[in-house]
Amino acid sequence: MGQLRTANNRRRRARAAGAAPAAMSGADLDWLVRAPVIPANDRHPIVLLEKADIPGGGQLHLLQCGPDFSIRFCSDELMGSQDHASERALATLACERVGPERGDVLIGGLGMGFTLRAALGAWGPAAKITVAELVPQVVAWAEGPLAHLFGADLRDERVSIAIADVHDLIADAEGAFDAILLDVDNGPDGFIRLENDRLYCNWGLRAAYAALRPAGLLAVWSAYSDAAFAQRLEAVGFTVEEVEISEKGDGDGQLHTIWLASKAG
């Protein structure tokens, strides 16, 4: 699925260097969005399977290239089925910090289910894992064209799916969760929708702090590092650990960042 990553990686490198992301050309847009079937290589075309409207505006696109799948927003890939070590680590690292016996967990963003699967494997049989997904069609994809990636995970008795903005679930909870895992944008800013800035600003982080039990943990996935975000986490009272994980899990490929922010016990 490397063809799908090219534009996104350009933007990530530009952002890491402090430059503004390059605008997509008309040819890029034609190639990535408008044509339903686009030759990717000699073996497999890239096929636009479905589109999903995002509440408030915008669309997600589900694409397939042979055995590989991608969920994309505009020119950026949000999730691919090939490389997902860091999405799994979001759950496993969080569980290591809070302990498998403390299993009231909120996951922000269903995606392709890699974080959910890792959470189910890490936490015990008494866990209660709530997945907040804003876009109903993403859940439909999990039960349809992506069902082979999910297996029986959505039917696990420990799992409940909330079609909701994860911000609202956090704001309405006080001392309800042992861990909150966020992977709803490509980093700590409102990338998918501007309203998501509420998750990463000072008062949004204070709400997350309040929603956690003592010694609870907020874990945030990002495609890039952000020193200012780490400072905001510390400013609201979290003890912050920043971990870099390669997308392939073996030190190869794009480095992703996970912030593990612990509440005082």
N, C-alpha and C positions, 0 to 999 in steps of 0.2 A: 504493500500500500504506500510505497515510498513516494509515488507521484502525488498523492493527496497531501503529503506532509511538506512539500517544497515551499509553498507560499507561507505556511504557518511558521516553519523554521526560520525563514527570512525575517519575519516579523519578530520572532523571539530574539534572534541575534541582534536585530536593530534596537529592540527595547533594552536588552542587556547592556548594549553599548551607549545607552542614553539617547538614542536617536528616535525620531518618530517613525512608526511603521510605514513601510512603503505602500502606496496605494496600489490596488489591484488594477491591472490593465484590462481593457475590454476583452482581449484574447483570453486572459486568465479567467475572467468571469464566464465567457462562453464555454471554456474548457471545463471549468469546475462546477458550474451551476446550471447553465441553460440547457445544454444538450443532455437528453436522458440516457444516452449510451455513447460513451466516448472511448475510442481505442486507447488502452493504457500500455499495452505491449503486444507481442506477437501471440501470446497465449490467452490473455483475459482482457475483456473490456471493463471499464469502470461503469457501473450501472447505478443510476439513481433510482433506488427502490421506492422510497416514500418521503413525503415532507410532513412536518408537524408544525403547527402554529404555536408560537410562544405567547402566553397571555401578556398583553401589553404591547405586542408587536414583534416582528421578526419570525424567522423560521429555522427549524433544524432540518437537516437533510441526512437521510440514511443511505449510504452508498455501499456497494459491494464490488470487489475486484477478485474474482475467483473465490477462494475460500475465506478471504479477508473482508472485514466490514469496518466502516468508519461512520461516526456521527460528527457532522460538521455544522458550524454556524458561520455563515458568510464564507470567507476564505480560510477559516481556521478550523483545524481538526480538534474536537474536544475529546474524543475517545476513539481509539483504534483497537481492533481485536488482536493485533499481533503482539504489541509490547505493553505490558500492564504491570510490571513489577512494582512500580511506585504506587499505583492504585491499591495493590494488595498490601504494601507496606504501611499505607495509611491506617489500616485496621490492625495489622499485627504489631506494629510499634506502639499503637495506643493501648492495646490489650496488655502488652508487656509492662507498660507503665502503671496501669490501674489495677491489673490482676484479673485473671479469668473468672473469679468469683463475683466480680462487680460488673454485671452485665446489662444494666439499663442503658442502652446505646441509641443515639440518634444519628442517622446518616443523612447528610444533605446531598441529594443527587443520586439517582439510580444508575445512570449511564449504561454500561454493558454488564453491570453486576459484579465486577471483579472485587470491589471493596466489600460488598455484601458477602460474597462467597468467603473471602478471607476472614470477615468478622464471624461468620458461622463456624468456621474452623477453629478460630482462636478462643471464642467465648464458650462457656459450657452450656449444658442442656437447660439450665434455668434462665438463660439470657432472654431479654426482651429487646428486640431490635426493630426500631421504627425507621423506615426509609421515607423521607419526604421528597416527592418528585412533583415539580411544578407542571410539567407537560404530560397530560394523560396519554398521549400517543407513544411516549417512551415506554410506558408500562405495557401498552399494546404490542410494541416491538419485542419486548421481553417475552411475551407469550406467543409471538408470531415468528418473524424472520430471524430473531436472535434467540429463540427458545433453546437451541442447542448449546448456547453459552451459559444459560441459566440452569438448565437441568430442572431439578425439583426445588431450587432455592426459594422461589416465591411461595411455594406450598409448605415450607417449613413452619411448624407451629410457633416457632420463636419470632417469626417475621410478620410485621404489619406494614402495609403500604398506605401512606397518607398523600393524597393528591392535594398538595398544599405548598405554600411558600415556606421554606424551612425557617426563615426569619420569624414568621408568625408563630410557629411552634416553639421556637426559643423564647420569644417575648412573652408567651403565655405560660411558660414553665418556670418554676422556682424550686431549685434543689431537686429536680426530677431525674437528672441523668448522671451516670458515672462517666460517660464519654460522649462527646459530640464530634463527629467527623464530617468535615466540609470539603466537597469537591464539586462545586456548582459553577465555578468559573475557571478560567485558565490561570488564575492567581488572585491575590487579595484586592480586587477591585471589581466594580460592576461591569464585567465584560459582556455577559449575556444580556443583561438588562440593567439599566442605571440604578433601579431600585436595590440591586444587590449590594451597592455601596453601603447599605445599612448594616450588612453583616460585618464589615471590616473597619468601620469608623469607630471612634472611641465609645460612643454610647451603645453601638451594636455589640462591641466586645464586652462592655459591662453587662449587657443582657445575657450574653453567653456565660459569663462568669457567674451570674446569679442563677442561671439554669442548671449549673453543675452542683453536684453534691461536694462536700468537703473532700479534698484530694482528688477531685475529678479532673478530666483532661479535655481540652479543646485541641483537635488536630486538624490542620488546614493544609491541603495539597496545592501546589503551585508549579507552573512550568518555568518559573524564574525566581530568583532570590529578591528580597525586598527588605532592606535594613530598616526603613521607616515603619513597615508593618510590625517587625519584631519589637521596635521601640513602643509602638502603640499597645501591643500585648503586655509588655512589662509595665506600662503606665497605668493599666487598669488592675494590676495586681498579680498577673500570671508570672510564674517562673518559666522561662522560655528555653527550649532546646531546638536547634535547627539542624536538620539532617538532610543531606543530599543523597539521592538515590538515582542511579541511572535507569533509563526507561526499560532497558533489557535486564537489569538486575545483576549484571556481571561486570559492571564498570564501563560497558560499552554504550555508545549512543548518548542522546540528550540527557543532561542532568536535570532532575526535578527536585524541588524543595518541599520538605514537610516540616511545618512548625508544630512542635508538641508543647502546648502551653498548659502547665499544671496549676490548678487552684490550690491554695493553702489548705492543709488538713485540719 
